[in-house]
Amino acid sequence: MKKKNLEKLIFKSFDGTLTEKETAAFEYELKNSSEAKKLFAELRSLREGIENLPLLTFKPFFEERVLEKLKTGKPQSESHQNLPEALGLSFRKFAIAAVLVLALLITYNLNNGNSYSIENLLGTYKTPLEYALDPTLNLILGRI
């Protein structure tokens, strides 16, 4: 007999709903098959173990307490009441890293030019008209 069919017969035998034909087939399998005996013993021990578990229940007035919390809308933790504070906590390391990178870029741009000016700070340069019209000058001077 196939394992699925045998399992169905075992479960039906636990419930006591086997027909005469199914009872005969089940008893025949238990007598002649060691695999059937082993499977029956395993399933019976599992069933007894589950039946002997203590009944788990919630504390009294569980539904009322849940509904009251839903009605009041109180936050579960006080640390995340304010969105900017929560974001500040989350992204503090990234903000510090971004400020450091920005400071390095500003320092590089200021030291790269000949003088300290807004153009050097932003890394932009005024391109004369003759440089814009003559592409070879841009290649020679390195300003594209």
C-alpha positions in Angstrom: 0.0 0.0 0.0 1.2 3.5 -0.8 2.4 5.6 2.1 -0.2 8.4 1.5 -3.0 5.8 1.6 -1.5 4.3 4.7 -1.3 7.7 6.4 -4.9 8.4 5.6 -6.0 5.1 7.1 -4.0 5.8 10.3 -5.5 9.2 10.7 -9.0 7.8 10.1 -8.3 5.1 12.7 -7.4 7.7 15.3 -10.7 9.4 14.6 -12.6 6.0 14.6 -14.2 6.5 11.2 -12.9 3.5 9.4 -15.3 1.3 7.4 -15.1 -2.5 7.6 -13.1 -2.7 4.4 -10.7 0.0 5.5 -10.3 -1.7 8.9 -9.4 -5.0 7.3 -6.9 -3.3 5.0 -5.4 -1.4 7.9 -5.0 -4.4 10.1 -3.5 -6.4 7.3 -0.9 -3.7 6.7 -0.1 -3.5 10.4 0.5 -7.3 10.6 2.5 -7.7 7.4 4.5 -4.4 7.1 7.2 -3.2 9.5 7.1 0.2 7.8 3.4 0.5 8.6 4.0 -0.5 12.2 6.8 2.1 12.5 4.7 4.8 10.9 1.7 4.0 13.1 3.9 4.2 16.2 5.4 7.5 15.2 2.1 9.1 14.4 0.5 7.8 17.6 3.4 9.2 19.7 3.0 12.5 18.0 -0.7 12.6 18.5 -0.4 11.7 22.2 2.3 14.3 22.7 0.1 17.0 21.1 -2.9 15.9 23.2 -0.8 16.1 26.4 0.3 19.7 25.8 -1.1 22.3 28.2 -3.8 24.5 27.0 -2.4 27.9 26.0 -4.6 30.9 26.7 -4.3 34.6 26.8 -4.5 36.6 30.0 -8.0 37.7 31.0 -9.6 40.6 29.0 -7.1 40.2 26.2 -9.5 41.5 23.5 -10.5 44.6 25.6 -6.8 45.5 26.2 -6.0 45.2 22.5 -9.0 47.3 21.5 -8.1 49.9 24.1 -4.6 50.2 22.7 -6.0 50.5 19.2 -8.4 53.2 20.2 -5.9 55.4 22.2 -3.3 55.2 19.5 -0.4 55.4 21.9 3.0 54.7 20.3 4.7 51.7 21.6 8.0 53.4 22.2 8.6 57.0 23.1 11.9 57.2 21.1 10.2 57.3 17.7 7.5 59.9 18.3 9.1 62.5 16.1 9.9 61.7 12.5 12.9 64.1 12.2 14.4 62.7 15.4 14.0 59.1 14.1 15.6 60.0 10.8 18.4 61.9 12.5 19.2 58.8 14.6 19.1 56.6 11.5 21.2 58.6 9.2 23.6 60.4 11.5 26.6 58.4 10.3 25.7 59.1 6.6 25.3 62.8 7.3 28.8 62.9 9.0 30.3 61.1 6.0 28.6 63.4 3.5 29.9 66.5 5.4 33.4 65.1 5.3 33.3 64.4 1.6 31.9 67.8 0.9 34.7 69.5 3.0 37.3 67.5 1.1 35.8 68.5 -2.3 35.7 72.2 -1.3 39.3 72.0 -0.1 40.4 70.4 -3.3 38.6 72.9 -5.5 40.0 75.9 -3.5 43.5 74.6 -3.7 43.2 73.7 -7.3 42.7 77.2 -8.6 45.0 80.2 -8.5 43.0 82.2 -6.0 40.3 81.7 -3.4 37.0 82.6 -5.2 33.5 81.3 -5.6 34.4 79.9 -9.0 37.2 77.9 -7.4 35.0 76.9 -4.5 32.3 75.4 -6.9 34.8 74.1 -9.4 33.5 76.3 -12.2 35.6 78.5 -14.4 34.7 81.3 -16.8 35.6 80.3 -20.3 36.5 83.1 -22.7 34.7 83.2 -26.0 37.8 82.3 -28.0 38.3 79.1 -26.0 34.6 78.1 -26.6 34.9 78.7 -30.3 38.3 77.0 -30.8 38.2 73.4 -29.7 42.0 73.0 -30.0 42.6 75.5 -27.3 40.3 73.6 -25.0 42.3 70.5 -25.6 45.6 72.2 -25.1 44.6 74.0 -21.9 42.7 71.1 -20.5 39.4 73.0 -20.1 36.5 71.4 -21.8 
